[in-house]
Amino acid sequence: TQRPGCGDRSPTVVEVQFYLTQLNEINQKSGVLRLSGYFRTWWKDPRLAFNSTGDGGCFDSVVLMGADGEQLWRPDVHFHSAVSMVVDGFASLVDISPDGTVWQSQQTTVSVHSALQLGPLPYDSHVGRATVTSFSNSISTVRVKPRRGVVGPGISGVGLSAAPMTSTVWKFPEGAESGFTTPGEVTVRGGRDFLTLSFQFSRKPKYFVDQVIVPSVLVLFVSYMQFWVDPNVAPARAFLAVVPVLIMRTLDNSVYQ
């Protein structure tokens, strides 16, 4: 359970990547995104090195599933910006290479807060962000960077990798139908590395226009029809005055929920 590098005072470099498999929910009212995927980390622990088959060994990798991997030292990186997070302990694996390189993958569902700018609606565009950092280690002991990125502040590597994604409401980065990747951005605050994983998404205006704006305009026309109804037919005029209000309240609830 001790950090790698006995006698070596250099920090352990931990590569981080989140493989996004599904964007479960975009709560526009609270600005919370719920993401599902695999939280992946890489680091090197020379104490776990072994001979590969090419060097006379018996195997080329050691795979530990579930709780078996908890017996090793693992970096305590976590989602700093998470509102809530669920890690499936059974859907977790650790893969150890002959040179001591360790790869850990954990199935994770995480909810993160992201400020949504709804002013330009229905032509609004947003950036979903999740920040990862080490819970207890400063940069003197653990450095956090995106996968295949560089150590230290800046944008590099691949911080987020996404499976093919489609939506009737939202448009994701170009090529999202076949998957996409975005770099990670590292900043140093309070002596710790903070890695920001992000992706852009924008609203498909046609959906909002067809489902909200057009029905609202039609209901408005219906409400004005009361002026062409005989003033002596009070029930009909009352119906045309009240029902559109009830329809709009129902439509408002569907938009703001």
C-alpha positions as CSV (number, residue, x, y, z in Angstrom):
1,T,0.0,0.0,0.0
2,Q,3.1,2.3,-0.1
3,R,3.7,4.6,-3.0
4,P,6.2,3.2,-5.6
5,G,9.8,4.5,-5.6
6,C,11.6,3.3,-2.5
7,G,14.6,5.6,-2.2
8,D,13.5,7.5,-5.3
9,R,12.1,10.9,-4.3
10,S,10.7,11.7,-7.7
11,P,6.8,11.9,-7.9
12,T,4.8,9.1,-9.3
13,V,3.2,10.1,-12.6
14,V,-0.4,9.1,-13.0
15,E,-2.1,9.3,-16.4
16,V,-5.9,9.7,-16.4
17,Q,-8.6,9.3,-19.0
18,F,-12.4,9.0,-18.8
19,Y,-14.0,6.8,-21.4
20,L,-17.5,8.2,-21.9
21,T,-20.0,5.5,-22.9
22,Q,-23.2,7.4,-22.3
23,L,-24.5,10.9,-21.4
24,N,-27.4,9.8,-19.2
25,E,-28.9,13.1,-18.4
26,I,-28.5,16.8,-18.9
27,N,-30.4,18.6,-16.1
28,Q,-30.9,22.1,-17.5
29,K,-32.6,23.3,-14.4
30,S,-29.7,22.4,-12.0
31,G,-26.9,22.4,-14.5
32,V,-25.9,18.8,-13.6
33,L,-24.6,16.3,-16.2
34,R,-24.8,12.6,-15.4
35,L,-22.1,10.6,-17.2
36,S,-21.4,6.9,-17.4
37,G,-18.2,5.3,-18.5
38,Y,-14.9,3.9,-17.4
39,F,-12.4,5.9,-15.2
40,R,-9.0,4.8,-16.3
41,T,-5.6,5.4,-14.7
42,W,-2.0,4.4,-15.6
43,W,1.1,4.5,-13.5
44,K,4.4,2.6,-13.1
45,D,5.3,0.5,-10.1
46,P,8.8,-1.1,-10.5
47,R,8.1,-3.4,-7.6
48,L,5.5,-5.3,-9.7
49,A,7.9,-5.9,-12.7
50,F,8.3,-9.5,-13.8
51,N,9.8,-11.5,-16.7
52,S,7.7,-11.7,-19.8
53,T,7.5,-14.8,-22.0
54,G,10.2,-13.4,-24.2
55,D,12.5,-13.2,-21.1
56,G,11.7,-16.7,-19.9
57,G,8.6,-15.9,-17.9
58,C,5.2,-17.6,-17.9
59,F,2.9,-14.7,-19.1
60,D,2.9,-11.2,-20.5
61,S,0.4,-9.6,-18.2
62,V,-1.3,-10.1,-14.9
63,V,-5.0,-9.2,-14.6
64,L,-6.7,-8.7,-11.3
65,M,-10.5,-8.4,-11.1
66,G,-12.6,-6.7,-8.5
67,A,-11.4,-6.6,-5.0
68,D,-8.1,-8.5,-5.9
69,G,-6.7,-5.2,-7.3
70,E,-7.3,-3.4,-4.0
71,Q,-4.3,-5.1,-2.4
72,L,-2.0,-2.9,-4.6
73,W,-1.0,0.7,-4.1
74,R,-3.4,2.7,-6.2
75,P,-3.4,6.5,-6.7
76,D,-6.2,8.3,-4.9
77,V,-7.3,10.3,-7.8
78,H,-11.0,11.3,-7.8
79,F,-13.5,13.6,-9.4
80,H,-13.1,16.9,-7.5
81,S,-16.2,18.4,-9.2
82,A,-18.5,15.5,-8.6
83,V,-22.0,16.1,-7.2
84,S,-22.3,12.3,-6.8
85,M,-20.4,9.2,-8.0
86,V,-21.0,5.5,-8.1
87,V,-18.1,3.1,-8.7
88,D,-19.0,-0.5,-9.6
89,G,-16.5,-2.6,-7.7
90,F,-17.3,-5.7,-9.7
91,A,-16.7,-4.0,-13.0
92,S,-13.1,-3.1,-12.1
93,L,-9.8,-4.5,-13.3
94,V,-6.1,-4.0,-12.9
95,D,-3.7,-5.0,-15.7
96,I,0.0,-5.3,-14.8
97,S,2.7,-5.3,-17.6
98,P,6.1,-6.9,-17.3
99,D,7.8,-3.5,-16.9
100,G,5.6,-2.7,-13.9
101,T,3.2,-0.4,-15.8
102,V,-0.3,-0.7,-14.2
103,W,-3.6,0.1,-15.9
104,Q,-6.7,0.4,-13.8
105,S,-10.2,0.6,-15.2
106,Q,-13.4,1.2,-13.1
107,Q,-17.0,1.4,-14.4
108,T,-18.2,4.7,-13.0
109,T,-21.3,6.8,-13.1
110,V,-20.6,10.4,-12.0
111,S,-22.7,13.6,-11.8
112,V,-20.9,16.8,-12.3
113,H,-22.0,20.4,-12.1
114,S,-21.5,22.5,-15.2
115,A,-22.8,26.0,-15.7
116,L,-25.2,26.1,-18.6
117,Q,-25.6,29.3,-20.6
118,L,-29.3,29.2,-21.7
119,G,-29.5,32.9,-22.8
120,P,-29.2,32.1,-26.6
121,L,-31.7,29.3,-26.4
122,P,-32.5,27.4,-28.7
123,Y,-29.1,28.2,-30.2
124,D,-27.2,27.6,-27.0
125,S,-23.9,25.8,-26.8
126,H,-22.2,24.5,-23.6
127,V,-19.1,22.9,-22.3
128,G,-19.3,19.9,-20.0
129,R,-16.4,19.8,-17.5
130,A,-15.2,17.3,-14.9
131,T,-12.1,18.0,-12.7
132,V,-9.9,15.2,-11.4
133,T,-7.2,15.6,-8.7
134,S,-5.3,13.6,-6.1
135,F,-7.1,13.5,-2.7
136,S,-4.1,13.5,-0.4
137,N,-0.9,13.8,-2.5
138,S,0.7,17.0,-3.6
139,I,2.8,17.4,-6.7
140,S,5.9,16.4,-4.7
141,T,4.6,12.8,-4.5
142,V,2.0,12.4,-7.4
143,R,1.7,14.2,-10.7
144,V,-1.6,13.9,-12.6
145,K,-1.7,14.3,-16.3
146,P,-4.0,13.3,-19.2
147,R,-3.3,10.1,-21.1
148,R,-0.2,10.6,-23.3
149,G,0.0,14.2,-22.1
150,V,2.8,16.2,-20.5
151,V,3.5,16.8,-16.8
152,G,2.7,20.3,-15.6
153,P,0.2,23.0,-16.5
154,G,-1.2,23.1,-20.1
155,I,-3.4,21.4,-22.6
156,S,-2.2,18.0,-23.9
157,G,-2.9,14.3,-24.4
158,V,-6.3,12.7,-24.5
159,G,-8.3,13.4,-21.3
160,L,-11.7,12.2,-22.5
161,S,-12.5,9.6,-25.0
162,A,-16.1,9.0,-26.0
163,A,-18.0,6.1,-27.6
164,P,-20.3,6.8,-30.6
165,M,-23.0,9.2,-29.4
166,T,-26.3,10.5,-30.9
167,S,-29.2,12.5,-29.5
168,T,-32.4,14.0,-30.8
169,V,-31.9,17.1,-28.7
170,W,-28.2,17.6,-28.5
171,K,-25.3,17.9,-31.0
172,F,-21.9,16.6,-29.9
173,P,-18.4,17.3,-31.4
174,E,-18.0,16.6,-35.1
175,G,-17.6,12.9,-35.7
176,A,-19.4,11.9,-32.5
177,E,-21.3,9.3,-34.4
178,S,-18.1,7.3,-34.5
179,G,-16.7,8.5,-31.2
180,F,-14.5,11.5,-30.4
181,T,-11.6,12.5,-28.1
182,T,-10.7,15.8,-26.4
183,P,-7.5,16.8,-24.6
184,G,-7.1,17.4,-20.9
185,E,-6.0,20.6,-19.2
186,V,-3.8,20.6,-16.1
187,T,-3.7,23.5,-13.7
188,V,-1.7,23.6,-10.4
189,R,-3.5,25.0,-7.4
190,G,-2.6,24.7,-3.7
191,G,0.3,22.4,-4.6
192,R,-1.9,19.9,-6.4
193,D,-2.5,19.0,-10.1
194,F,-6.1,19.6,-11.2
195,L,-6.9,17.9,-14.5
196,T,-10.0,19.2,-16.4
197,L,-11.8,16.8,-18.8
198,S,-14.2,18.6,-21.1
199,F,-16.3,18.3,-24.2
200,Q,-18.6,20.6,-26.1
201,F,-22.3,20.1,-26.9
202,S,-25.0,22.3,-28.4
203,R,-28.7,22.2,-28.8
204,K,-30.3,21.1,-32.0
205,P,-32.7,24.0,-32.5
206,K,-35.2,22.2,-34.7
207,Y,-36.2,19.9,-31.8
208,F,-36.9,22.9,-29.5
209,V,-38.7,24.8,-32.3
210,D,-40.9,21.9,-33.2
211,Q,-41.7,20.8,-29.6
212,V,-42.0,24.2,-27.8
213,I,-42.0,27.3,-30.0
214,V,-44.5,26.1,-32.7
215,P,-47.0,24.7,-30.2
216,S,-46.8,27.9,-28.2
217,V,-47.6,30.0,-31.3
218,L,-50.5,27.8,-32.3
219,V,-51.9,28.0,-28.7
220,L,-51.6,31.8,-29.0
221,F,-53.7,31.8,-32.1
222,V,-56.3,29.6,-30.5
223,S,-56.6,32.1,-27.5
224,Y,-57.2,35.0,-29.9
225,M,-60.1,33.1,-31.6
226,Q,-62.3,34.2,-28.7
227,F,-62.6,37.7,-30.2
228,W,-64.4,36.2,-33.2
229,V,-66.9,34.3,-31.0
230,D,-70.4,35.8,-30.4
231,P,-70.2,37.8,-27.1
232,N,-73.4,36.2,-26.1
233,V,-71.8,32.7,-26.1
234,A,-70.0,33.1,-22.8
235,P,-69.1,29.4,-22.2
236,A,-67.3,29.2,-25.6
237,R,-65.4,32.4,-24.9
238,A,-64.4,31.3,-21.4
239,F,-63.2,27.9,-22.8
240,L,-61.0,29.7,-25.4
241,A,-59.6,32.0,-22.7
242,V,-58.9,29.4,-20.0
243,V,-57.8,26.3,-21.9
244,P,-54.8,27.9,-23.7
245,V,-53.5,29.1,-20.3
246,L,-53.7,25.5,-19.0
247,I,-52.0,24.2,-22.1
248,M,-49.1,26.7,-21.7
249,R,-48.7,25.8,-18.0
250,T,-48.4,22.1,-18.9
251,L,-45.9,23.0,-21.7
252,D,-43.9,25.2,-19.3
253,N,-43.7,22.3,-16.8
254,S,-42.3,20.0,-19.5
255,V,-39.7,22.5,-20.4
256,Y,-38.5,23.4,-16.9
257,Q,-38.5,19.9,-15.4
